[in-house]
Amino acid sequence: MRVSVFAVALCLALAVALQAQSLGDLAKKEKERREAIGQVRVITGEEAAQYSTGQPEEPAAAESAPPAEKEAATGAAADPDEPVDFEGRPESFWRKTMAEARLEVKDLERERDTLILKINQLQDQFYKQSDGFHRESIQRELQKSYYLQDLNKENLAKAKDALEDLEKEARKSGALPGWIGN
């Protein structure tokens, strides 16, 4: 029994020693490989700006400019080969703007669904609760949720109207249907 335990321990020690030697060899090889590659070039933010597809916006100018000037600035920074509508706005402008408007509608719809689930849960808690004090706190939460639901309905209606208006504006300005997408 002692001999077998000793043999197992010896095998494990030998395996560890062989593995350590192979790790050392691997480290040497990795070091040689890195030296063979040479100096790695680091790209700075200024160099990256040369290769970017779009021109970065200046935050102060973008916030203070009216929407019409923002659209004109976006159109001017576009690829010269990119098709534009009658007002000079490129395809990328319409795709980005429509995607943002659709995303806003989708987010508000998700919020609406979440509020409905929260209201249902609170109503369930309210009717299961027999203690009047706890029922009052649940009722307050329920009223807050109803208020948030009303706000969400208004915001969702505004977002859907804004999306429809944006689609109409795109059609009137000569944007191709593929730019607007669905």
N, C-alpha and C positions, 0 to 999 in steps of 0.2 A: 504494500500500500504506500509506504513512504517512498519507495523507489519510483512508483508511477507518478506521485505528486512532484517529486524532484525532476523527473523527465519532462513533465508538462511545463513546469516552471522554467526549465532550461530551454525548452522549445520557444516559449513566449519571449524570453529574454533575447534569444538569438534572432527571432523574428523582428523584435523592436529595433535591435542593433542594425539589422539589414535594412529595415525601412528607413531608419534615420540616415543611413549612408545614402540611400537612394534619394531622400529629400535634399540632402546636401548637394548631390550631383545635379538634381533638378534646379536648385537655386543657382548653381554655377552656370548651367546652360542658359537659364533665363537671363542672367546678367550678361553673358556673352551675346545673346540675341539682342538685348536692348542696346548694347554698345554698337553692334553691327548696324542697327537701324539708324543710329546717329541722333542728331538733335531734332526734337519734335517741335514744329512750328506752332506757336500759340497765336490764335486769332483774337484781336482786340475788338471792342465794340465798334470802333470807327471803321475797322476793316470789314466787319460784318455788315455795316450799313451800306457799303458799296455793293454788296451782293444781295441785299434784300429786295423783295419784289415791290414793296410799297414804300412810300415816303412816310416816316413817322410824323404824327401830328404834334404840334406844340400845344400843350394842355391849356395855357392861358389864352391863346388865340382861338382855340376851338370852343372854349366855353363862352367867350365874350362875343363871338361872331353870331349873327342871326342865321337861321336855317338855310336861307337862300345862299349866303356866302359859304357855308359849310359844304353845300352841294357843289358849288362852283370850285371850291378848293379841292374837293375829292375828284372831280372830273379832270382838273389840271394835272394831278399827280398820277393819272392812269397811264398805262402802256399806250404809246402812240398808235400801235397797230390794233388796239382793242376797239371794237365797234362802239359807237355812241348813239344816244337818242337825239331828238331834235334840239334839246336844250344843252347838249354837250356832256351829259352824264354817261359814263361808260357802263358796260354790262356788269362789271364787278360791283359797282355802286348799287345797282338794282338788286343783284343777288344778295349782297350783304344786308341791305336795308330790309328786303322782304324776309330774309331769314330771321333777322332780329325781331321784326314785328310778329312773325309766326311764333317765335320762341316766347315772346311776352304773352301771347294768347294762350299758348300751351301751359306756361307756368301758372297763369291765373286759373285755368281749368283744373290743374292739379291742386291748387290751393282750395278751389271750390269743393272738390271731392274730399279733401282732407277735412274741411270744415263740416261737411255733411256727416262724415264718420265721427267727428268729435261731438257733434250735436247728438247723434244717435247714442253714443256712449254715455254722454251726460244725462240724457233722458232715461236711459236704462238704469244708471246709478240713482237717479232721483226717485224712480218708482220702487227701487229695491230698498232704499233707505227709510228706516222708520223714525229715526231721530230727527226732530224738527230743526235743530241747529245745523246739522250736516246738510239737511235738505235746503236750507237757506243759502249756504255757501255754494252748493251745487247749482242752485237757481241763479245765483250771481254769475257763475261761470257760464251757464247756459245763455243768459242775457248778453254777456260779452261775445259769445260765439255767434249769436243771432246778429249782433251789430256788425261783427267782422264779416259775416256772410252777406249782409246788405252792402257793405263797402266793396266786397269782392264782386258782387253782381254789377255794381256801377262801373268798377274798373274794368271788368271783363267786357261789358257792353262798349265802353269807350275804346278798348283795345281792338275789339272786332270792327268797330266803325273806322278806327284809324287804319286798320289793315285794308278794309274795303276802299277807303279813300286813297290809300297808297296805290292799290291796284288800278283804280280809275286814273290817277295821276300818271302812272306808268304807261297806261294805254294811250292817254292823250298826248304824252310827250314822245311817243313813237318807240317805246321800249318793246323789243320783240317778246312774244309770249314765253319763250324758253327762259328769258331772263327773270320773268316774274315767277314762274314755276308754281307748283302746288304741292 
